[in-house]
Amino acid sequence: MEAGHRAITANEGHPMKPEALFWIDGETVVAAEARVSLHDRGLLYGEGAFDTMRAYGGRAFRLREHLSRFFAAGNTLGCRPDCAATDIEVAINSLLQDSGLSDAYIRTTMTRGAGGFGMEAMEDSPACVFIAVRPLRLPAETCYATGFRAMISDIRRNETSPLSRVKSLNYLDSLLARREARKAGVDEALMLNTRGHLAEAAASNVFLVQDNALVTPGIDSGVLAGITRSVVVELATAAGIRCEERSVDPEEFSTSTEAFLTNSLMEIVPLTEVNHLQVGGGSPGQTTLHLLRQYRDLASK
Ligand SMILES: Cc1ncc(COP(=O)(O)O)c(C=O)c1O
């Protein structure tokens, strides 16, 4: 280092809030203070699950549903947490308060723990559970006015695998599909299942609008039971809009008047192009925009 120069840390002189706050083993920490074992099975084999949710006005929306899905996924994958969903609920609320964030991204992660190398864990260690809260990073608001353009990926969801129904730490099919989409200059990748039916997008569920009714692939098509998906079905049902869960042929985009994607962070995003072909008139439809308004009203109540 040159004479007279010294490293300047972000906090020096100007205490800055850390970008993300974490909770691990009952403690609130910043990233640099957290430690995860090199024997952790989540790191070595993707053995574990996660969940993502969004806070509105300092409160996590549909928190209990997310935690229930998160613990069910951990259970499917053989994780043994030594905390309960209620402990995580308390921790999330206190992290939100400490972060001072009103609208926030929240991620819960559970790994099989420090079981070491080899197909079978050497030790039956407790799950490693941690939470992150950080500012939201969302698509530009203009995306809701123009809609997303998507391509159908060559990577398929395997509807016969339990992994298609949990948010596991093995998220590589989704990451690769999304990367492929971005390389092709579009916003998102849609994935078919092994039978060639529509499953979901890389990180969201998909809906089509046909004859003023909603159509979405059933869980047996190899999709995650999205919390937003279920809220959309609730909102649509309350508005007298019929909802059908069934196998969907990808060709049906050409006969649908609207389509949209759902996830907890992006809420409801119109889908206006698939494989260079416009969906509906190529702009967001009335049903989609109506559901988006209803969803935002409900989430920020
Ligand atoms: C593969 C996949 N499908 C669907 C969803 C939507 O789920 P939710 O509405 O619970 O956020 C997600 C969420 O990230 C996802 O990763």
The ligand as an SDF file (V2000), in Angstrom:
LIG
                    3D

 16 16  0  0  0  0  0  0  0  0999 V2000
  -39.8890  -22.5770   -9.3860 C   0  0  0  0  0  0  0  0  0  0  0  0
  -40.8490  -21.6120   -8.7780 C   0  0  0  0  0  0  0  0  0  0  0  0
  -42.1440  -21.6690   -9.1360 N   0  0  0  0  0  0  0  0  0  0  0  0
  -43.0540  -20.8080   -8.6170 C   0  0  0  0  0  0  0  0  0  0  0  0
  -42.6720  -19.8160   -7.7190 C   0  0  0  0  0  0  0  0  0  0  0  0
  -43.7080  -18.8820   -7.1440 C   0  0  0  0  0  0  0  0  0  0  0  0
  -43.9100  -19.1550   -5.7900 O   0  0  0  0  0  0  0  0  0  0  0  0
  -44.4640  -18.0640   -4.7690 P   0  0  0  0  0  0  0  0  0  0  0  0
  -45.6790  -17.4870   -5.3750 O   0  0  0  0  0  0  0  0  0  0  0  0
  -44.7310  -18.8190   -3.5320 O   0  0  0  0  0  0  0  0  0  0  0  0
  -43.3910  -17.0200   -4.6080 O   0  0  0  0  0  0  0  0  0  0  0  0
  -41.3290  -19.7330   -7.3230 C   0  0  0  0  0  0  0  0  0  0  0  0
  -40.9140  -18.7050   -6.3700 C   0  0  0  0  0  0  0  0  0  0  0  0
  -39.7870  -18.3000   -6.3260 O   0  0  0  0  0  0  0  0  0  0  0  0
  -40.4010  -20.6510   -7.8660 C   0  0  0  0  0  0  0  0  0  0  0  0
  -39.1170  -20.6280   -7.5140 O   0  0  0  0  0  0  0  0  0  0  0  0
  1  2  1  0
  2  3  1  0
  2 15  2  0
  3  4  2  0
  4  5  1  0
  5  6  1  0
  5 12  2  0
  6  7  1  0
  7  8  1  0
  8  9  2  0
  8 10  1  0
  8 11  1  0
 12 13  1  0
 12 15  1  0
 13 14  2  0
 15 16  1  0
M  END
$$$$
